[in-house]
Amino acid sequence: MKKRIITALITIPLLFSHVLQADEGMWMVNLLNKLNYGKLNEMGLRLSPEDIYSINHSSLKDAIVIFGGGCTGEMISEKGLLLTNMHCGYGQIQTHSTMEDDYLKNGFWAQSMDEELPNPGLKVRFLRRIEDVTDQVTANLEPDMSQQERQAHISYISARLEEQAEEGTHYQATVRPFYEGNAFYRLVYETYKDVRLVASPPTSIGDFGSLTDNWMWPRHKADFSIFRVYMSPEGKPAEYDPENVPYQPRHHLPVSLKGVEEGDFAMIMGYPGNTDRFMTSYGIQELKQVSHPNRISIRGKKLEIMKQIMNKSPENRLKYASKYKGTSNYWKYSIGQMQGFERIDLVSQRKALEKDFINWINGHRQREEKYGQTLEIVQSAYDQRRQYENASQYIREALISGPEIIRFARKADELNQELQKPFLKRVFHGKQRRKAIKSLQARAQRFFRDYHQPTDQRIAKALFAMFAEDIDPRFYPEMLTSALQKHNDNVEAYVNELYAHSIFTDQQRFETFLDHPRPEALKNDPVYQLAHSAYEKYYDLRGLSSQYDHQLQKGQRLFVQGVVQMKPKKRFYPDANFTMRMTYGQVGGYKVKDAVRYRHYTTLKGVMEKEDPHNYEFIVPEKLKQLYQQKDYGRYGEKGEMPVCFITNNDITGGNSGSPVMNGKGQLIGLAFDSNWEGMTGDIEFEENMQKTVCTDIRYLLFILDKVGDVDWLIEEMDVVG
C-alpha cells in the first residue's frame, strides 16, 4: 500500500504534461521538453528546450534574474547591464533622490560607469540548476502521518538536500514544493550583491498614468530602469567595492528593433510569485467575504490620507511616492478581482468542478477511501480559521503596516537584546553593541528622511479607530486593550499620547537615545511596547490558525491529486511559487464588451491625448513633447508613429514585473509590467479571451534612452538587431 502511494506522488509531474492547450500555463523551464514543440514551432518558436534551459551550456535561463525580493530582471549586455521595471527599482531611485537631485522627477542617466550608483542590500540571483528531488523527499512518508508530521519530515529532508548542494560552494539552494506538495524540486542559485543604478526615466515617463492607469489598458508608459551587476576582479560575487568589475553573464538577450504585429509569437520568462488555480469555492468565498473587503477598506483610508498630504507640496510627494504606490497596488487589485469574481461567476464554476470531483470519487470504492473526505476537510478548514484570518489580517494591515512607526520600532530589537545583557557581557561584547547602534543609526537616517509625523499620526488615528470598531476585543493586542481602557476608549487621545512620548516619532529624541542607549528607554516606550504587543498577537493568531492551515494543506494536496487523476488527458502545471517559469502566447488585442475592442498597441500620440498639466500622474515632459511634434523618432519609430506599449495573452502574475518579452528567437521585444483590469481574476482563474500582459515596447525604451536620456553609450553596449 505504501509503495503505491509513493508511486502516485512521484509521478505527479508526468500527469501534468499531456495535451497542449491554449496559452494558459506557467511552465517549469526544466520540463519544457514535454511541451508539444510542433505547435510552438507553428506559433513561431525557433528555440529548442536546450536553448531555453541548460545546465552545461549558455541558455536563456542564464540571462534571467530575481531582482531584489520580488521582481524579475534580465541581462542585456556582456558587461552586466540589467533591465527591469522602474517600479521594481523605485525604492533605490527614491533613496538616491534629494530635493536638489530628484531622480524620480528628472530621471537618472549615468554618462559613464563611474557615475553608476551603488545600492547596499540590493541583490540579484541567477538560477544555476533545477533538480527533481521528489524521490528523496517522499521516500519515507507514511500514509497515516498527520500533516504536521509530514511537514516536519519534509522540512528535515529538504534542509539536508539544501546543505548537500551548498557544501563547498558559494551557491544557495532551496527545496520547494510543487503541485500542492505532490512533487519537490531543488533550485540552486548564485547571488550577486553589487548592483548599481545606471539609468531611469523621470516618473512622468516611467510611471505615466500612475495609479489611475494601474492594472488598465490602454497604457502609455516606459516602465523601466537599468542597473549593472558587478563582480570581484576574480570573477566571483562580492559586496560593493570600487575595485569590482562588470559581471560577464553566461547569456544576455539581444534587443530586437523589428517590432510586433498582431498574432506574433511572444515568450516570457521570469519569476511569477503566487497563483491559486486549484482554489476551491470555499477559498474564493473567503477572499470575497474577508480578505478583499478588509484590504479595500483599510488601505483605502490610508491612501486617502496620504493623497491629501502629497497634494500639498512636491516635498511631501517625494516623501510618500514609493509608500503610496506600495499601498495602492494591491488595494486596486482587490477591487478588480472582486469585480471579476462576479463578472464570470467564479464560485459557480468551482462548485461545478467540485460536483464533478464528488461524482468521480463516488464511482470507485478506492477513490472513496482516499478522497472521500477531501472537500469536507477543505471546507472545515476555511470555516474554522475564518475568525483568526480576519483578525490577523486587520492587525497586519491596520497596526503593523498601518502607521510607519510600528515597523520602525521593531528595528530596535537587535540593540535591545544587546542592552539586556548583564553588565560584564555588555563590556566584553561592546563591539556587537556598537554594531547594533550603527545599524540602527543608518535605518533611522533613511526612515526620518521620508517621514512626516503629522501624517503618520493621522493614519494611526484613522486605522486604530477602524480596528476598534471592526474587531472583537478578544483579538486586540494586550497593549492596545490596556491603552484604550486607560483612555476610556478614546482612540484619538491614546494616539496623541503615543506620538508625544515615543522616541520613534521624533528624530531628535531618537538620536539622543542612540547617543546613550538604555534598556529602560525601550522597555517604557509606548510605541515599542505596542509594536511588540501587535506582533505577539499577530503570531498568536497565526498559531491558532495554523492547525486549520495544516488541515487545508492536506485537503488541497488530495484535491490536486484527485483532479489530475480525474482528468488524465488534461495537461496541468504547478501554481506559481516565485520559481522560474516560461509562458508563451501571442500579441493581440481583445474585445472588452459590446462595441468596444482594444487594439494590441499604443503610441506616443496617446501620451499627448492623456496629458493634464494639473495632474502629476499625466504631466508630459517638454522634451518628449518636442520630440513628438518634430516626429523625431530615429530608428525606433514605425510608419510615422512611436510605439509605446503592447499586449499579449501570456499568463503572468505578480513577480513577473520586469520579465523579458521575447520573440521566437529569444530576442527582447518588450518588458512586462502589468496585467489588464478585465483579467484581475487571473491568479485564481485564467481567462483565455480577457487576460492580457501589458508590456513596454523595447523600441520606446530605446527611444527614451537615446532621445530623452542622451545615453546612447548604453545602447551601443547592447546587441541591437533588426
N, C-alpha and C positions, 0 to 999 in steps of 0.2 A: 504493500500500500504506500509506504513512504517513498519508494523508488518511483512509483507512478506520479506522485505529487511533485517531486523534484523535477522529473522529466517535463511535466507540464509547465513548470516555472521557467526552466531554462530554454524552452523552445518558443516562448512568447515572442521574441524578436522576429522569428521566422513567420509567425502568424500575422505579423504586421506588415508583410511585404508581398502581397499577391497582385492585385489588379490596380493599374494606374487609373486615377480618376481626377477630373477637373484640374484645378490649380491649387487646391487646398493642400496644406501639409507643411510642417516644419521638419524636414528630413535630416537625420543624422548623417554627417558627411562621411563617416567611415563605413556606411552601409549603402552608398549610392550605387554600387554595382548591382543592387537588387531592383533598381528602377528600370522601367521599360525605356531603354535608351533609343529604341526605334522611334517612339513618339516624340521624345525630347529632341532627337535629331530633326524630325519633321518640323518641330516648332522653331528650331534654329540653333540648338546647342551644338557647338563644334568641339567640345572638350570631352575627354574620357574621364571616368571616375578617378584615375590616377593623376590626371591634371588638376583635379579639384582637391583630392585628399591623398597625400602620400607621406609615408614616414621617411623613406630613403631618398626622395627626390624633391626638388622645389615644386611647390603646388600652391594653389590659391589660398589654402588654409594658412600658409606662412605669411600672407600679407594682411590677415585679419587679426585684430587685437581686441581684447577687452580694454576699454578706455576708462580709467578711473574705477568707480564702483558699480556703474550701471549703464554704460553705453558701449557702442561698438566704434571702432576706428579701422582705417586701412592704410597700409604703406603705399606711397605714390611716387617714391624715388629711391634710387640706390644709395642715397645719402640720408636715409632715415626720416624723410618728410612723412607726416601722418595727417590724414584728413579725417575730421569728424564733424558733428553738428556744432553750431555756435552755442546752442543751448546746453550741449554737453560740456563745453569749455567755459560756460558762463561764469562759474564761480572763480576760475583762475583769472579770467579777464577782469572781473569786478575787483578781485584782490589787488591787481596791479593798477587799477584806476584811482585817480585822485581828482579833486576839483580842477587842478591845473592840467593834468594829463588824463582826461576822461576817455579811456579807450572804449567804453561802452557807447558813448555818444559819437566819438570821432573815428573809431576804428583803430586798430594797431597794425602797423606794417613795418616789420623789420627790414632794413635795407641791406643787411648782411647777417651772417651767423653771429657776429659779435654783439648784435643788438637783440638777439633772442633772449627771452626772459625765463629764468628757472622757476619751477613750481614745486616747492618742498611738499612731499606727501603724495604727489600725483604719480601714479604707476600705470604701466600698460603691461598686459600679459599676452604672450604668444602661446597658442596651443601647439605642443610638440607631438603628442600622440594620444590616441584613444584605444583602450583595451577592454574587451569583454571579460569581466570577472564574475559573471553570474554563477558559474560553477563553484568557484571558491567561496563566494558569499553565502550561497544557499545550501552548500553541501550537508550541513548538519542541522538544518532547520527541521523541527519536528512538527507534525500536523496539529498536535494538541497544545502547542505553545500559545501562551497569551500574546497579545500584540506587544505588550511591554517586554516580555521575554524575547520575542522575535526581534524587536528593535535593538535590544541590548546586545544580542548576538551579532546582528548585522553591523552595529557600530564597532564592536570589538574587532571583527574580521576586517572591516573597512580600514580601521586605523592601522592594522598590521600591513595591509596591502599598500597603504599610502607610505608607510615607513620604508617598506622594501623598495618602492620606486624612487624614493628620495635619497636613499643611502648612498653616500659617496658622490653626490651631485649637488648642484646649486638649483635644481628644479624643485617645483612644488607639485604635489599630487593630491587629488581628491577623488573619492569614490562616490558616485552619485546614483540614486535610484531612478529608474525609468519605468514607464508603463505602470505607475502607481505601486512601485515596489515589486514588480514581477521580473525585472531584469536590472543588472547593475554594470556600470562601466567605470573604469579608472581613467581619469584625464590628467595628463601631465603637462605642466605649464612652465614657461620661463618668464620671469618678471624683470622689467627694466624700470629703474627708479629716477632716471634723469631725463625728464620730459620738459621741453622748453617751448613757450609760446612764440610762434613765428608770425602769424597773421590772423586778423579777424576783422570783418567789416563792421561799420557802425550799426547799432541796433536798428536804425531807420532803414537799413537794407537787410541785415541778417535776421531781424525779428519784425519785419514789416507786417503789420496786422496784429501782432502780439496776441493778446487774449481774445480779441474779437474774432479773429480768423482761426484761432486754435481749434484743432480737430475738424476743420472745414475744408471744402473745396468749392470754388477755385482759390488757389493760393498764389502769392507773388513775393516770395522771399528767398534770399540766398542764405539759407541756414547752414553756415559752415564756419569752421575755424581750423587753422593749420598749426600743428605742433611739430617738433622734431625730437626724435628719440636719440639719446646719446649712450655710449658705452665707454668702458675704460680703454686706455690705449692697448691693453692686451686683448680686447675684444669680448669682455665679459660685462654682465650687468653691474652697475655701480651707482652709488649715491652721487649727487651733483658734485662736480669738480671741474674747475676751469680747464683742466688738462684733458678732460674726456673728449672723445671724438664722435662724429656722427655714426650711428648704428647702420650697419650694412645688412639689410634684410635678405632672407633667403629668397623672397619673391616680392615684387612690387607690381602694382597694377598699371598697365598702360592706360592712357587717357584718350578717349575717342572724341573726335570733332564731328563725327558723321551725323549725330542727332538721332531722333526717334520718330517712328511713324506708327500709325495705328496698326496693331497686330504684331509688332516687333517682339521677339523673344526677350524676356528680362529675367535675370537671375539675381538673387540677393543672398549674401552670406553674412551672418552676424550672430548676435547673442540675444535672442528673444528671452524675455525674463520669465513670464509665467502665463500659462493658459490653463483652462479647466474644461476642456472639450468633452469630458466624461461626467461633468457635474450633473447631478440628478435634479429633479424638480424641487426637491426639498432644499437643496443648496441655493437654487435660484430664488426661492421664496425668502430665504434668509437675507440674500442680497437686497431684494425688493423691500423687505419689511424692516430691516435693521441696518445693515452696513451702509447702503447708499443714502438713505434718509439722514442718518447721523452725520455722514461726511458732508452732505449738501448743506445742512443747516449750520453746523459748527464752522466749517470753513467759509461759508457764505458770509457769516457775521464778521469773521476775521478779515476777509478780503474787503468788506465794506469799510472797515475802519482804516485799513492800510491805504486804500484808494483815496480816502479823504485827505490823509496826510501827504501822500505822494503828489496830489494835485496842487499843493500849496507852494512848493518850491523845487527847483532842479536838485538841490542838495538832498532833500527828502526822497526824491525819486531815485537818486543814486543809491541811497542807503537801503531802500526797500525793493529795488528792481528784482534782484535774484530771489528774495524771500517771497515776493508777490507771485512770481512765476511758479516757484515750487509749490506754493499753497494752491494756486488756481488750477494747475494741470489736472489733477485727479478729481478736483471738485467738478470741473466741467465734464470730465469723463463719466462720473457717476450720473450726472444729469442725462447725458447722451445715452448711456447704457440702459437707464431706467426707461427712457422713451423707446429704445429699440426692443426691449423685452415685450412691451405692449404691442408694438407695431407688428412683430412676427409671432406673437403669442407663444413665446418660447416655452413657457411652463406646460402648455398643452402638448407641444412637440415632445418634450421629455417624458411626459406622462404616457404618451403613446409608445415610446421606446420601452418604458418600464413595463407596460402591459404586455408587449411582445416578449420581453425578458421573462416575465412570470409564466406566460404560456409555454415558452420554450423549456423552462425548468420543469413544469408540470408534465412534460412529455416523456420524462425518463426518470426512473427511481433514483439512479446515482446522481443525477443533477439535483434532484430534490434534497438528497443528503448533503451535498456540497454547497449548493447555492440557495437552498430554500429560504433561509433567513436573511439573505443579503440585504434586501431593501428595507426590511424591518430594522436591521442593525443601523443602516444609514439614517432612516427617519428618526429613530430613537435618539441617535447621537445629536442630530440637529436640534431636536426638541429639548433635550436635557441641557445642552450647552448655551442655549439662546440667551438666557439672562446674564450669563457670565461674559458672553461675546459683546452684548450691548454695553454693559458697564465698563469692561476693559477698553473697548473702543472709545468710549466717552472720556475715560481717563487719559488715554493716549492723545486724542485729538484736542480736548479742551484744557487739559492740565499740562501734560508732558510736552506736547508740541504746540501748545497754545501760546502763552507769553514766553519770550525768549529766555528769561532768567532761570526757568526751571532746568533746562538742559545745561545752561552755562554753569549753574551751581554744582551740578554733578561732576563737572570737570575738576572740582577741587578735591575729589575723593582720594587721589594719589597723595596729595600733600597732607590731607587729613590723616591718612594711615601713618605717614612718617611722624606727624606731630603727636600721635597717640602712643608712640613707642616710649618705653621707660627712658629716663634721663641718660643712662650710660649708653644705651643703644643709639640714642639720638646723637650723642657725642661721637661714637665710633662710626656712625653711618651718616655723618654730616654731608658727604658727597651726594648721597641719594636725596637728602632733603633739599639741597641746593639745586639739584637737577629738577626736582618736582616744582620748585618755586620758579625756576627759569621757564619750564614748560608752561606753567600757568600764566606767567607774565606774557608770553607770546600769544597764548589763547586770548588773554584779556585785551591785548592790543588790537587783535583782529575783531573781537566782539564789540568793544566800545566804539571802534571807528565807524561802525554801521548801526549803532544802537541809538534809539530815540526813546528815552524813558517815558515821557508822557503818553506816547502811542502804545507802548508795551503795557502801561498801566491801564489804559482804556480797554485794550484787548483782554487783559486779565479780568477786569470787572465784568465785561460782557460774557465771556466764556464761563467764568466761575458761576455767574448767575444762571446760565443755561444748565450747567451741571447740577446745581442745587435744585433747579426746577424739575429736571427730567429724570434724575437718578434716585433710586431708593437709598435712603440714608445708610442702610446696612452695607452699601458698597462704597461709601465715602472713605478716602484715606483718613487715617486716625487724626492727623494734624488738622485736616480741614474740618472734621467734626468738632474738635475742641475749639478751634478758632471761631467757627460760626456760633457755637454756644456762648463763647465769651463776648461776642459782638451782637448777641440776640438776633442771629440770622441776617444781619445787615452785611451783605457782601461788599458793598462799597466801602463801608468803614473798615472792614478787615483788609481789603486790598490797599487802601490808603496807608494803613499802619504797616503792612508788609513792605511796601516800597519805601516808606520813610525810614525804616530801621534796619534795612539789609545792606550789607557791604556789596552785594551783587548788582544793585540797582544804580550805583554811583561809582564812577571811575576813580575819583579821588579817595573815597573810602576804601575801595578795593586795593588801590596801590599802597595806601597807608597800612593796610592789613598785611600785604606781602612784604613790606619793609620789616615788620616784626610779627610774623605769624604766630598765633597762639591757638591751641586746640579749643579753648573756651569760645573764641570768636566764631568758629564754625558751629560748635555744639549749640550755641544760643542764637544763631542766625535764623530768623523766621523763614527765609527763602530756602536755605539749605535744609532746614527741618521739613518744609513742605515738599521739597524735591524728593527727599528720601522716603517720606511717607507715601507720596504718589507712586513712586516706582515700586515700593514694597507692596502696596495694594494691587498695583497692576500685575505684578508677578504672582501674587496670591491668587488673583482671579484667573490668570492663565493656568496656574496649577490646578485649580478646581475644574477648569475646562479641559485640562489635558486628558483626563480619564475618558472623556467623551470624544476627544480628538483621536485617541488611540482606537476607540471603537469605530470612528468614522474611517480611519485609515484602513482598518480591516475590511469594512464594508465596501469601500471604494476599490480595494485591491481585488476582492472577489467579483465585484461588478465588472471590472475591466476584463478579468479572466473570462467571465461568463459571456459577455457581449462579443468578445473576439471569437470564442468558440461557436457562438450562435450565428455569426456571420463569417464563415470561413473563406468566402470569396472576396471579401472586402479588405482592402489594404488600409491598415491603421498606422498611426505614427505616435510617438510619445509626446505628451504635453511638454511645452516649453519649460525649461528649468535653468535658464541662463547658461546653457552649453551651446557650442557652435552648431548652427543649423543652416541648411540651404533650402531656399524656396524658389520655385520657378513660376513664371506666368507670362503675361503679355501686356504691352502698352495698350491702353484703350479707355474710352470714355464710358459713361453709363447713363441710363435713364433714371432720373430721380423720382418723378411722378408724372401724372398725365400732362403731356405737352411740354415737359421740362427734361432736357437732355444736356449733359455736360460733355464738352469735347475733352480730349485727352491732354491738352497742353494749355499753358497761359503764356502771355508775352508781356514785355515791358509796357505796352500800351495800357494793360490792366493796372499796373502800378500807378500810372498817371491818372487813370479814371478814379482810383480809390483815394487819391491824395486829399488830405484835410490838414492844412497848416495849424489848425486849432486843436488837433487831437494828436498827442505824441505817438500813438500807435500807427498813424498814417502820414507822418511827415516824410517828404521826399527830399533828399539832399540836392542842393543846387547843381552840383557837378553831374549827378545822374540825370537831372532834367535837361541839362545842356547836351549831354551825350544822346539823349532821346530825340531832342529837337534837331540835332545835326545828323541823326541816324548813323552815328559813329560807332558801329558795332564791330569793326575789324573783321577778322576771320571767324568770329563767333556767331554772327547773325545768320539768318536764313530767309531768303526771299523778302528782304527789306524789313524783317521783324527780328526782335531779340527774344528768343525763347527764354522763359524763366523757370517754370515748373512743369512737371508732367505726372501722370498717374498710371499705375499698373494694377493688376489684380493679384499681386503677390501676397502671400499670407505672412503677416508680421505682427508684432506686438511690442510693448514697452521693452527696452533693452536693445531693440533694433535701431534706435536712434543713432545715426552716423553710419549705418551699414551701407556698403557699396552696392549700387545697382549696376549690373554688368550685362553686356550683350553676350551673344553665344560664343564669342571668342575670349571671354574673360576680361574684356576691356571696360573701363569705367565710363558709364554714360550718365550717371546721376548719383545723388546722395539721398537716401531715405531719411525722412524726418517726421512723418506723421501718418495717421490714418484719417479717413473721412467720417463725417458725422453720421452718415447713414450706415456705417459699418461698426458702430460702437459695441455691438454685441459680440464682436469678433473673438474676444478672449474666451467666450463660452460657446459660441456657435459661428462657424464660418459661413458668411452669406455670399454665395458664388456670384450673384448678379449685382451686389451692392458694395462689397468690401473692397476698398482701394488703398494702395500705398501711395502716399504723396511724396514726391521727390523733387529736389532742386536739380535742374538740368545742369550737367557739368559744364556746358558752354557758357551759361550765365555766371557760374562760379569763376571760370577763367576770365570772362569779360570784366568782372568786378576786380579781380586781382590785377589785370592789365590796365584797364582804363580808369578805375577809381583809386586803387591802391598803389599804382605805379610800381609794382613788384614783379615785373616781367622776369627778373632773375630766378624767381621760383618756378615760373612756367618753363623756362629753359632747362631747369633741373629735371622736369618730368619727361616721360616718354609720351609725347603727344602724337597721335596718329590720326589719319584722315578717316 
